[in-house]
Amino acid sequence: MPKKPTTNIEDMIEGAFRLIRREGLSSFTARNLADELGCSTQPIMYQFPNLKELKDLAYERADSFHTEYITADDDFLEIGLRYIRFASEEANLFRFLFQSGRFDGASIKELTHDSVAYPIVNAAAKDLEMSEKEALDCFEVLFAMVHGYASLIANNALEYDEESLRKALYMTAEGLMKR
C-alpha cells in the first residue's frame, strides 16, 4: 500500500504564501516550495501538476491577508495609509498582488468598485455627508494616488515616510472635498 501523504493541500497553499511573502514570486517553484515544506516535489506536483492553480490559491491567501491588513482600521484615509504601509512592510506580497499582471487592462472603476472598496466608500459617504457618487469620485483619485505611492515604495523608488505621506493624503482629500 502506498505511503499516506504527509503534506496536505492547505500546507502547500500556506507554504506557497510564505515563500512568496519572504522571497517574491520569482522564487515560486516546486523545488523551492518542497524545501519550504520539507518534502519532495512529488506531493506538490501530484496535487498541482502545473502550479498555476496553487499560485492562484496562494494569491487568494495573499489577497485575504492584504484585505485584513488594510481594513484593520475603518477610517477612510487611514486605510489608504495602511495600503501604503503594506507596500513598505510586505513589498513581495504587494508586487505579487498588484504587479504580477493580474489586473492588466482593468479600469480604475473596476479596481475601486470591488467588494472590499465599496463598503468603505459607502461608510465614508455617510461620515463625510457626501453622495455615493461624490465619495466614489474622491475614492478613485485617492486610490490612484495611494496606489502610486505604494508602487513606488514597493519597488524601492521612494522611501517610506509616514508623516509626509499622511500630510499629502490629507491635503489631497481636503482639496477633493472642497470641490
Secondary structure in CASP SS format (residue, H / E / C, confidence):
PFRMAT SS
TARGET T0000
AUTHOR 0000-0000-0000
METHOD secondary structure of the structure
MODEL  1
M C 1.00
P C 1.00
K C 1.00
K C 1.00
P C 1.00
T C 1.00
T C 1.00
N C 1.00
I H 1.00
E H 1.00
D H 1.00
M H 1.00
I H 1.00
E H 1.00
G H 1.00
A H 1.00
F H 1.00
R H 1.00
L H 1.00
I H 1.00
R H 1.00
R H 1.00
E H 1.00
G C 1.00
L H 1.00
S H 1.00
S H 1.00
F C 1.00
T C 1.00
A H 1.00
R H 1.00
N H 1.00
L H 1.00
A H 1.00
D H 1.00
E H 1.00
L H 1.00
G C 1.00
C C 1.00
S C 1.00
T C 1.00
Q H 1.00
P H 1.00
I H 1.00
M H 1.00
Y H 1.00
Q H 1.00
F C 1.00
P C 1.00
N C 1.00
L C 1.00
K H 1.00
E H 1.00
L H 1.00
K H 1.00
D H 1.00
L H 1.00
A H 1.00
Y H 1.00
E H 1.00
R H 1.00
A H 1.00
D H 1.00
S H 1.00
F H 1.00
H H 1.00
T H 1.00
E H 1.00
Y H 1.00
I H 1.00
T C 1.00
A C 1.00
D C 1.00
D C 1.00
D C 1.00
F H 1.00
L H 1.00
E H 1.00
I H 1.00
G H 1.00
L H 1.00
R H 1.00
Y H 1.00
I H 1.00
R H 1.00
F H 1.00
A H 1.00
S H 1.00
E H 1.00
E C 1.00
A H 1.00
N H 1.00
L H 1.00
F H 1.00
R H 1.00
F H 1.00
L H 1.00
F H 1.00
Q C 1.00
S C 1.00
G C 1.00
R C 1.00
F C 1.00
D C 1.00
G C 1.00
A C 1.00
S C 1.00
I H 1.00
K H 1.00
E H 1.00
L H 1.00
T H 1.00
H C 1.00
D C 1.00
S C 1.00
V C 1.00
A H 1.00
Y H 1.00
P H 1.00
I H 1.00
V H 1.00
N H 1.00
A H 1.00
A H 1.00
A H 1.00
K H 1.00
D H 1.00
L C 1.00
E C 1.00
M C 1.00
S C 1.00
E H 1.00
K H 1.00
E H 1.00
A H 1.00
L H 1.00
D H 1.00
C H 1.00
F H 1.00
E H 1.00
V H 1.00
L H 1.00
F H 1.00
A H 1.00
M H 1.00
V H 1.00
H H 1.00
G H 1.00
Y H 1.00
A H 1.00
S H 1.00
L H 1.00
I H 1.00
A H 1.00
N C 1.00
N C 1.00
A C 1.00
L C 1.00
E C 1.00
Y C 1.00
D C 1.00
E H 1.00
E H 1.00
S H 1.00
L H 1.00
R H 1.00
K H 1.00
A H 1.00
L H 1.00
Y H 1.00
M H 1.00
T H 1.00
A H 1.00
E H 1.00
G H 1.00
L H 1.00
M H 1.00
K H 1.00
R C 1.00
END
